[in-house]
Structure formats: structure tokens, C-alpha cells
Amino acid sequence: MISKENLGGKVKLKRALISVYDKTNVLKMANFLKSKGVEIISTGGTYKYLKENGIEVKEVSEVTGFEEILDGRVKTLHPAIHGGILAVRSKKEHMDEIKKKGIEPIDMVVVNLYPFFDKVDEDLSFDEKMEFIDIGGPTMIRAAAKNFKDVIVLTDINDYDRVIDEIESLGDVSFEFRKKLAGKVFNLMSAYDGAISNFLLGEDSYNDYLSFTYKKAQNLRYGENPHQSAAYYVKTCGKGAMKDFEVLNGKELSYNNIKDMDIAWKVVNEFDTTVCCALKHNTPCGVAEGVNVLDAYTKAYECDSISIFGGIVAFNRKVDKETAKELVKIFLEIVIAPDFDEDALSVLRRKKNLRIIKCSVKPSGAVEFAKVDGGILVQSPDNKLIENMNVVTEAQPNKSQIEDMIFGMKVVKYVKSNAIVIVKDKKTVGIGGGQVNRIWAAKEALERAVQVNKISSSKESLEEAGKGSILASDAFFPFDDVVEEAAKYKIGAIIQPGGSIRDKDSIEACNKHKIAMVFTGIRHFKH
């Protein structure tokens, strides 16, 4: 007997409707139901599958008295089905009405949906993808979920065993678990409908309603700090670098690991040349181009040999054995690259906790979200580097300086504002970011350039630190103080968006110190 909590009575589980696309473990469920004397009704492919495996089953058309039509689009959309699901057993008028209409109650609905999440990413035509939008399935499970006190609704194959166990041990499915199963229906449908909405409208069209279509990939040990709980969700549709990576070695990824991987991977994928990015606390601490992977890593390490400790390292090229030998000399949390030589993996795996991540998917450029209390901010990605290279000073940047300027702006995009990056020969030598005052960020970056070059603080040494370097800024200069500070270090050229009402002051300061300056017309705030 299947008792109904809060309904003051007991109802036998007499009839179940099974209609599943994914038939994993459905035979176990069907055989269990048959062992309990439950009548099973089913549709199309599921009916055939159960029948072929010796399960006695009744076709839906026998129940409705109406054959499937429109290539199977209409089969369960009928009062004989939905009346049996939606009738409230405790309401005498409901039960009298369905009895009068010759409708029998349906006490369990086992349904999973057409795989729209998967098919929307396959190489199919628009019309073919539209055919994977399920109509009958969602209607049935929503009806069953609404009437969960009387109807057990199963959409997740991982719940089959618990339902079987509860019926075997308790003679019932508990009220709380019924409620959870019903909640899972609406949780699934919100994602399913959201995926269809995004498919038809586009994810980046700023629709009236924001649809999230993400599925939990794993629970995390904790969030940013040990006292915070966390989980990781990935998109149900579409590729994404932080969705489609492969863990080749190491401990379970943490909340902070995944955030850091995302930024480091985005940095190296800004470049077509061989580049390495060392990153700590979601901020680059060293970025460099090299003639090969080892050269790029060596230069990135030299940018900040202290901060890289306990950080992560990303490459946009395959990692070889020689590079791996250098990587294992210090403590790193993660190494991420598009591929690894087998010899390199052998070396890296000697550190059992080092997370080795193979990622061949480039950043997708999808919209970005930021949660605030009571709302969500949505924006397009920062994927426009420079509007134009407008030289505004008497001094003209040379070819090498222009190349370093472009390199610097690509790094600036990933440094928290206010952001200043010093670059020399396609290698960051000083990074200053996250300051509330731009001159503080500039001083921080310039002082780090001194440290990287291991130069004393004398005036002559300061000049050596910056000689031949460029300074890149994420936003315009409100005053000429950044230029004056840069001049102390003999910075050769500056690149910045321009647009301040006091641009003239910075231009005049550059002319005084014979520094070339370029305005880009594009700022790169990162909050």
C-alpha cells in the first residue's frame, strides 16, 4: 500500500506511465513495478523496448483510444492521461469526475526528455534541432510534479533506486522525497526551457528574462574560504574552456583553482605566439612570449619569482619535458596547457597533488555575469583591444615599442583596475593593479620593474630599470603624475585610452620628457 502523507488515507500504486529517451536502468524499474502488480503504460520507443524485454505493457493509444499522430508529436496530450495524473485523490469530486469519464488514476510517471541540451550543439540543421524540443514529456512531468502528493514523478535515473528502496522498506515514498522529486522537475524544466529560449533568442540578446542553463558538475570542498560552501556548475549547451577540460593529475579542483584557471587560460589565448602566464589570486604576476615553451616560462617566472609560488601556470602550446623539469622545481597548484608530451607528464606526475589540466577549447567569448545582492549584471566580453593607435606626442614609438604596447594592453585586460603594466621585449617586468589610485598602481608596477631587473634604488639605476620599456594603462590619466613617475624610470613609451579632460597635461609632460604616447580610444576596466 502506498500511503499519502497529509491526505488522510492510503492509495494503492496501481498504474505507472513510463516514457523515456534514456533507457538506462528502466528495465530494473519496470520489473520492480511489475513485481508489485503495477500496470505499466508506455509510448512509442519505450513501449517497444519494454515489450522486447518481456515486460507486459499497455500502449498509450489503448488508454486514450486515439492513435499517435503528427509523427509522434501528439500521443500523451489527452485527458485520459492528464486527468489520471492531475486528479487529486482526496477530492471526491475529482475522483467522481474521472470515474464518470472512464479515466483511471496514474500513480507514477517515469519520464526523461528528448536530449535538447546535447543535440543543440551537434551539426544539425535548425529544423532538426527544433525536433528535439520535447512537448509531451514536459507536460506530463509538470502535471505529476504539481500533484506530487498523489503521483510519484521520476525524471532522474539516479533516483530510481531510492524510490525502489523506499517502497520496499517503507511501503511508500516519503512526502519529503516526493516533494524533492517534484522540485527536481521544475528545476530541470527551468534549465530545459532556458536552453530553448537561448537557442531561439541568443544568449547575448539581453532578453526580458535571464535564463540560466547550467548543470552541477561537482560539489566543491569549499568556496573562496573554508567556511564557505560551494559547487561547480557547467553550461548545458555550448562549449566552454572551463567546461571541456581534462584533469590528468592532481587533487580535486577548488573554487579558487577554477577561477584562476579561467583567467590564466584567457590571458594566453589572447596571443597567437608562444606565451606563458603565471597567475596568483586571479591576477597575472608574469606574462611572457618566448621562442619556445621553456623560454616563455623562464621569462614569465623572472617577472615575479616570488608571487608565482603556489600559483598556476598556463601555456598556449604543448608542454615538453624540459619545461616540465623547470615547473616541478617550485610549488605550483596547476599547470594548464592544450597538451603535454608523455615525457612531460611523467615528470609532472611526480608531484601527486599538482593538478595537470589539458584544455584544447579556446575561451568562448560568451556573456559575462556578476552577482550583486538582489540582482545580476550581464555584459558582453571585453574582446575589443584597440580602437585605433593614435600617436599624440612629438616622439613616435618604434616598431618594437608598438609590439610591446599591444602585448601590454592584452595583459592589462586581465589586471584589476586601476591597472598598470610595464613591458619590455614582450615580457611583463612590472604589474600594478587593484589600486584605488592610478599613481599608486603606476608606482607599484615601476618599483616591481626595479625588483625584476635586480637594480638598486639610485637615480641612475631607476633609469636603467625602465629604459626601453613601455607602460600600458587600462584607463586614461586624470593627471600628469603617472607620466612624471614613468619619466623617473626612463619609460620609452606609454599606451592608454585617452579621453580625460586633462589629456593635454599628460601629452605636454610626455613631450617634455621625450616619451612617445599612444591613445587607443578603448579602456579596459576590470572590477
ChimeraX attribute file (.defattr): number of C-alpha atoms within 10 A of each C-alpha:
attribute: neighborCount
match mode: 1-to-1
recipient: residues
	/A:1	13
	/A:2	18
	/A:3	20
	/A:4	21
	/A:5	15
	/A:6	9
	/A:7	14
	/A:8	8
	/A:9	11
	/A:10	13
	/A:11	14
	/A:12	12
	/A:13	22
	/A:14	18
	/A:15	20
	/A:16	24
	/A:17	25
	/A:18	23
	/A:19	25
	/A:20	22
	/A:21	13
	/A:22	15
	/A:23	15
	/A:24	11
	/A:25	12
	/A:26	20
	/A:27	15
	/A:28	12
	/A:29	18
	/A:30	22
	/A:31	17
	/A:32	14
	/A:33	19
	/A:34	16
	/A:35	9
	/A:36	14
	/A:37	12
	/A:38	18
	/A:39	17
	/A:40	24
	/A:41	22
	/A:42	26
	/A:43	21
	/A:44	15
	/A:45	13
	/A:46	20
	/A:47	21
	/A:48	14
	/A:49	16
	/A:50	20
	/A:51	15
	/A:52	10
	/A:53	10
	/A:54	10
	/A:55	16
	/A:56	15
	/A:57	20
	/A:58	16
	/A:59	18
	/A:60	25
	/A:61	18
	/A:62	11
	/A:63	18
	/A:64	17
	/A:65	10
	/A:66	13
	/A:67	14
	/A:68	17
	/A:69	9
	/A:70	7
	/A:71	7
	/A:72	12
	/A:73	13
	/A:74	14
	/A:75	19
	/A:76	25
	/A:77	16
	/A:78	17
	/A:79	14
	/A:80	21
	/A:81	20
	/A:82	18
	/A:83	20
	/A:84	23
	/A:85	30
	/A:86	23
	/A:87	25
	/A:88	19
	/A:89	20
	/A:90	15
	/A:91	10
	/A:92	10
	/A:93	12
	/A:94	15
	/A:95	19
	/A:96	14
	/A:97	13
	/A:98	17
	/A:99	13
	/A:100	9
	/A:101	12
	/A:102	11
	/A:103	21
	/A:104	18
	/A:105	24
	/A:106	26
	/A:107	25
	/A:108	24
	/A:109	25
	/A:110	24
	/A:111	25
	/A:112	21
	/A:113	22
	/A:114	18
	/A:115	15
	/A:116	21
	/A:117	20
	/A:118	13
	/A:119	17
	/A:120	22
	/A:121	14
	/A:122	11
	/A:123	9
	/A:124	11
	/A:125	9
	/A:126	11
	/A:127	8
	/A:128	12
	/A:129	19
	/A:130	16
	/A:131	13
	/A:132	17
	/A:133	20
	/A:134	17
	/A:135	15
	/A:136	18
	/A:137	22
	/A:138	22
	/A:139	14
	/A:140	23
	/A:141	28
	/A:142	19
	/A:143	22
	/A:144	29
	/A:145	27
	/A:146	19
	/A:147	21
	/A:148	26
	/A:149	24
	/A:150	28
	/A:151	29
	/A:152	27
	/A:153	31
	/A:154	24
	/A:155	21
	/A:156	15
	/A:157	17
	/A:158	11
	/A:159	12
	/A:160	16
	/A:161	13
	/A:162	12
	/A:163	21
	/A:164	18
	/A:165	13
	/A:166	14
	/A:167	16
	/A:168	13
	/A:169	10
	/A:170	13
	/A:171	13
	/A:172	22
	/A:173	23
	/A:174	19
	/A:175	17
	/A:176	11
	/A:177	16
	/A:178	22
	/A:179	18
	/A:180	14
	/A:181	22
	/A:182	25
	/A:183	17
	/A:184	17
	/A:185	23
	/A:186	16
	/A:187	11
	/A:188	18
	/A:189	17
	/A:190	14
	/A:191	19
	/A:192	24
	/A:193	18
	/A:194	20
	/A:195	25
	/A:196	21
	/A:197	17
	/A:198	18
	/A:199	16
	/A:200	11
	/A:201	12
	/A:202	12
	/A:203	17
	/A:204	13
	/A:205	11
	/A:206	13
	/A:207	12
	/A:208	6
	/A:209	8
	/A:210	14
	/A:211	17
	/A:212	16
	/A:213	22
	/A:214	17
	/A:215	14
	/A:216	11
	/A:217	12
	/A:218	12
	/A:219	13
	/A:220	14
	/A:221	16
	/A:222	15
	/A:223	15
	/A:224	13
	/A:225	11
	/A:226	9
	/A:227	9
	/A:228	9
	/A:229	13
	/A:230	17
	/A:231	14
	/A:232	17
	/A:233	14
	/A:234	17
	/A:235	18
	/A:236	21
	/A:237	20
	/A:238	16
	/A:239	16
	/A:240	17
	/A:241	16
	/A:242	19
	/A:243	16
	/A:244	14
	/A:245	16
	/A:246	14
	/A:247	14
	/A:248	13
	/A:249	20
	/A:250	17
	/A:251	13
	/A:252	12
	/A:253	16
	/A:254	18
	/A:255	18
	/A:256	16
	/A:257	19
	/A:258	14
	/A:259	14
	/A:260	23
	/A:261	23
	/A:262	16
	/A:263	20
	/A:264	26
	/A:265	26
	/A:266	21
	/A:267	26
	/A:268	27
	/A:269	22
	/A:270	18
	/A:271	14
	/A:272	10
	/A:273	14
	/A:274	21
	/A:275	29
	/A:276	34
	/A:277	32
	/A:278	29
	/A:279	28
	/A:280	21
	/A:281	14
	/A:282	20
	/A:283	21
	/A:284	30
	/A:285	27
	/A:286	27
	/A:287	33
	/A:288	28
	/A:289	25
	/A:290	19
	/A:291	10
	/A:292	17
	/A:293	21
	/A:294	22
	/A:295	17
	/A:296	22
	/A:297	27
	/A:298	18
	/A:299	23
	/A:300	28
	/A:301	24
	/A:302	19
	/A:303	27
	/A:304	24
	/A:305	16
	/A:306	11
	/A:307	16
	/A:308	24
	/A:309	16
	/A:310	15
	/A:311	23
	/A:312	26
	/A:313	29
	/A:314	29
	/A:315	25
	/A:316	26
	/A:317	21
	/A:318	17
	/A:319	24
	/A:320	19
	/A:321	18
	/A:322	13
	/A:323	20
	/A:324	22
	/A:325	13
	/A:326	14
	/A:327	20
	/A:328	15
	/A:329	8
	/A:330	12
	/A:331	15
	/A:332	19
	/A:333	20
	/A:334	25
	/A:335	23
	/A:336	27
	/A:337	22
	/A:338	19
	/A:339	19
	/A:340	21
	/A:341	12
	/A:342	12
	/A:343	13
	/A:344	19
	/A:345	18
	/A:346	13
	/A:347	18
	/A:348	25
	/A:349	17
	/A:350	11
	/A:351	15
	/A:352	11
	/A:353	16
	/A:354	21
	/A:355	23
	/A:356	24
	/A:357	21
	/A:358	19
	/A:359	21
	/A:360	16
	/A:361	16
	/A:362	18
	/A:363	17
	/A:364	13
	/A:365	12
	/A:366	14
	/A:367	14
	/A:368	12
	/A:369	12
	/A:370	9
	/A:371	9
	/A:372	8
	/A:373	5
	/A:374	5
	/A:375	8
	/A:376	10
	/A:377	9
	/A:378	14
	/A:379	12
	/A:380	13
	/A:381	12
	/A:382	15
	/A:383	11
	/A:384	11
	/A:385	17
	/A:386	18
	/A:387	12
	/A:388	12
	/A:389	17
	/A:390	15
	/A:391	16
	/A:392	18
	/A:393	21
	/A:394	15
	/A:395	16
	/A:396	17
	/A:397	21
	/A:398	11
	/A:399	9
	/A:400	14
	/A:401	24
	/A:402	18
	/A:403	16
	/A:404	24
	/A:405	29
	/A:406	18
	/A:407	25
	/A:408	28
	/A:409	24
	/A:410	24
	/A:411	29
	/A:412	30
	/A:413	22
	/A:414	23
	/A:415	25
	/A:416	20
	/A:417	23
	/A:418	24
	/A:419	31
	/A:420	34
	/A:421	30
	/A:422	30
	/A:423	31
	/A:424	25
	/A:425	17
	/A:426	24
	/A:427	24
	/A:428	32
	/A:429	32
	/A:430	29
	/A:431	32
	/A:432	29
	/A:433	26
	/A:434	17
	/A:435	16
	/A:436	11
	/A:437	12
	/A:438	25
	/A:439	24
	/A:440	18
	/A:441	23
	/A:442	29
	/A:443	18
	/A:444	19
	/A:445	24
	/A:446	28
	/A:447	21
	/A:448	20
	/A:449	28
	/A:450	21
	/A:451	17
	/A:452	18
	/A:453	17
	/A:454	11
	/A:455	16
	/A:456	13
	/A:457	13
	/A:458	9
	/A:459	10
	/A:460	13
	/A:461	16
	/A:462	21
	/A:463	19
	/A:464	20
	/A:465	26
	/A:466	27
	/A:467	16
	/A:468	17
	/A:469	28
	/A:470	33
	/A:471	31
	/A:472	29
	/A:473	31
	/A:474	30
	/A:475	24
	/A:476	23
	/A:477	22
	/A:478	17
	/A:479	17
	/A:480	18
	/A:481	16
	/A:482	22
	/A:483	25
	/A:484	17
	/A:485	15
	/A:486	27
	/A:487	22
	/A:488	17
	/A:489	23
	/A:490	22
	/A:491	27
	/A:492	25
	/A:493	29
	/A:494	26
	/A:495	29
	/A:496	25
	/A:497	23
	/A:498	25
	/A:499	16
	/A:500	14
	/A:501	11
	/A:502	14
	/A:503	17
	/A:504	14
	/A:505	17
	/A:506	23
	/A:507	20
	/A:508	17
	/A:509	18
	/A:510	25
	/A:511	16
	/A:512	13
	/A:513	18
	/A:514	18
	/A:515	24
	/A:516	23
	/A:517	29
	/A:518	23
	/A:519	22
	/A:520	21
	/A:521	17
	/A:522	18
	/A:523	23
	/A:524	26
	/A:525	17
	/A:526	16
	/A:527	9
